[in-house]
């Protein structure tokens, strides 16, 4: 994808910021995303239903597109039902301050992130995956590796064991009674946030061809710096068979998860077209290689 001239970038940024706080943005054309298209005698759908407080309820699909089918108990269904803050809400950092750049997102996930500078990009991805499994009572599937490779199973944490770190040496020690409350789960996740990141997560995930994308997949660049975004919804055009996807991220410093806009089109639209991707995946705050898609 060729870079646009500077004047086009400035115009696009203005349109994104202007439309972010508007409730009148409409769905975009399934080819260019740049204008409204509707059938003769029909009104174009609104992009957002601002009365809804779930991801799938808030955002309508592009024209002629329908959401891909997912099982009712799947990770995809969990992500589509993520709770959202009211329309126009701003992303908060862990310390209560607001994210300075509001033009990169069009909705904010309404879930607490704690009061430590821990819930960043890979952490949000791991948190959603683990929280889904915890709600499903699939505790033995909740495990992540620290950057040094040490595997941390939640089933050990449930037994009251805790992590002791000394330099690069990590071991389990018995420090509490067996328990499995949400408070216990969140303490486990903050431990994971502290010692894991994009590098360790990228080593755990499996590479997937871009054209096989599914809800719940991760676009990730492991390292320092690195970044990760999560595919939280997908749809398919019933006429052209093109695929659309939606992304969510946290970032640095620790901040609430946000639904990203597509920076390649005007308007605060969250849908990306899979078939339009060439060698790079352009997101508002990171550019990924085409080969960056991975799966749990």
N, C-alpha and C positions, 0 to 999 in steps of 0.2 A: 504493500500500500504506500503510495507516494505521500510525502508530507505536504500539507497545505501551505499556501503563502501566509505570512504573518497576519495580514489584514483579515483573512478568512478565519484564522484562529481566534482573533479578537472578537469578530462578529459572532462566531459560534459560542464563545464564552459568555458574551452578553445575553444571547438568546437562551442559553442553558440557565443562567442565573435568573433571568426574568421569568421563565416558565416554571421554575422550581416552586415559586410561591403562588402559582395560579391554579385554580380548580377547573380551568376550561381547556386544558391540553387534551387533544384528541388522538385517537390511534392513528398510526402513520401508514403510508403506503407500503405494501409488502415487498416492493422492489427497492425503493430508495429511502424509505422512512422519512421523506422530506415534506410530504403533503398529505392532506386528507383525501381518501378515496372512498366512495360509497356507491352502492348499487342505485340505479335510477329509482326515484321515489322513496328512497330510504335515507335516514340520517346516519352519518358516521358515528360510531360508538365513541364515547368518551374514554380517554386513556385510563382515567382513575375513577373509582367509586370511593369518594372521600368519606362515606358513611361506614365503610368496612374497616375492620381493624385486624384482618389477616392478610397475608401476602397475596394469596390467590383471589381473595375478595376485593382487595384494593386495586389490583392491576388487571385490566382486561387484556386479551390477546390482540396481536395485530390483526388487521382486516383479513378475513377468510381463514384465519388460523384457529385451531382448537388445541387445548392442552393435551399433552401426551398422557396415555393411560399409565397409572401406577397402582400398585396394590394398596388397599386401605391401611395396611399395617406397615407399609414400607417407609424407609428413610425419606423418600420423595414426598410422601403424604405429610410426614412430620414437617418438612421444610416448607411445603406449600401452606401449612397452617401456622407458620411463625407469627406471633403477635406483633403488630406494628403500633407505634405511637400515632397520635393524631396527625392529620395532614399539616405540614408546615413545621413539625417538630425538628429541632436541631440536634445533631449528634453531640453528646457530652463526653469529655474525657473522664478518666477515673477520679480526678480531683474536683469535678463539678464544672470546670470551664468548658466552653463550647469549642468545637472544631472550627478552625478559622476558615476553612474552605468549604462552604455549603453547596458549591456548584457541582460537586462530584457525586452527590447522592440525591435520591428522590423519595426516600422513606427511611425510617429508623426502627430497628427491631426493639421491641419493648421487653427486654430481659435485662436484669441487673448484671453488672460485670465486676462487682467488688470494688474495693477502695485502694487497690494496689496497682502499680504500673506493670501489670502482667498480661491482661487480656488484649493481646495484639493480633496480628494477622493469622498465623498458624494456630494460635490458641483458640480463636473463635471457631475455626474449622474443627479442631479436636473437641471443643466444648459441645458443639451441635451433635457431632457423631456420638459422643459419650452420653449426652443427655437423652438422646433418642433411645439408645440401648438401655440406659438406666430406667427410663419410663416403661420399656418393654420387659423389664426384669431379666434382661439377657446380660447379667453381671459378668459372666465369665468371658464375654467378648470385649469387655472394656479393658484395654491395655495399650500403653504407649511406651516408646523407648526414649530415654534421655539421649542427649547428644553424644554421650560416650558409649551408647549402645545398651545400657542397662535397661532391662524390661521391667515395667512397673504395672503389675496386674491389680485391678481394683478388688478382686476377690481376696488378695492378701490384706489390702487396706481394711476391708470389711471385718477381718479377723482381729483388728486392733493393731496390726503391724504398721510401722512408720519407717520413713526413709532416713538414714543417717549418711551424710556426705562428708567425707574427709579428703580434701584435695580431689583427686580423680577416682577415689575409692568410694563405692556406694554399696550399702548393705541394708537389709531389713532388720529392724529391732522391734520387740514387743513393747508398746508404750500405752496402749489403751484397751478397753474392753471391746469385745465384738459389737459392732453396730453398723447400721446401714440407713441412716437418715439422710435427707438431702444436705444437711450441714456437713456430714461426713463426706458425701460425694463432692461437695464444692471444695472442701479442704484438699481432697485428692486432686481435683482439677488444678487448683492453685499450685500444688506441688509440681504437677506436670508442666504448667505454664512456666515455672521457674527454671526447669532444667531441660525442656524440650523446645523445639522451634522449627523453622522451615527446613533446616538441614536434616534433622532427625526424622521429621514427618515425611519428607521426600524419599527417604531411604526405606520407609515402611510401606509406602503406597506403590501400586502397580501401574506402569505406563499403559495408556489407552490411546488408540488412534483417535484423532479429533472427530472423525465422522461417526464414531461410536459413542459419542457423548451421552451421558444419562444424568438425571437429577441426582445430586449427591457427589458427583465427581469434583475433583479439585484441580484448579489451574495453579501450578506452583513452580517457583524458582527457589531451590534450597540454597542457603548460604548466608553470608553476612557481608553486604546486605542480601536479603531475599524477600520474597513476598508470596502470599497465597490468597486466592479468592475461591469461593464456593459456588458451584452451580445450584441454584435454589429453585429453578422452575424451567420448564421447557414447553414448547408448543410447535405445531407443524401446520404449514399452509396447506389447505385442502385442495388448492388449485395447482400450485407450483411444486408442492412437496418440500419446500424449503423449511429448514429447522430454525427455531428461535430459542434463545436461552437467556436467563437472567442471572446476575451475579451479586453476591454479597461479600463484604469484607469488614474486618477491623483493621487497625493500622497503628502506627506509633505516634505519640505515646498511647497507652492503653485507652481504648475508646469503645463506645457502643457500636454494635454491628449495624452496617448501613447497606441499603440496596443501591447499587451503583447505577448511574446513568451511562448510556452509550456515548462516549465522547466524540464519536465519528459522525454523529448526526445532530442537527439542531433540535432543541427541545429537550425537556427533562424526561427522556424515554428510557426505560430500563431494558428493552429488548435488543439483543444482539442477533445478527443473522449468521448462522454457522457457515453457510456457503459463501459469504462475503469475505471470510478470513483468507488471507493469502499467506505470507510468511510470518506475520506477527499478529498477536492478539493485543489490541490496544485497549487498555482500561484507563480510567481517569488518573490514577496515580502510579501505574506501572505498565510496562510493555513486556509481554511474555513471548517466548518463542512458540511457534506453532506446535512444537512437540512437547508442550508443558502440561498436557492433560494426564491426570492420574486418578486412581480409584482405590478406595478402601477394600 
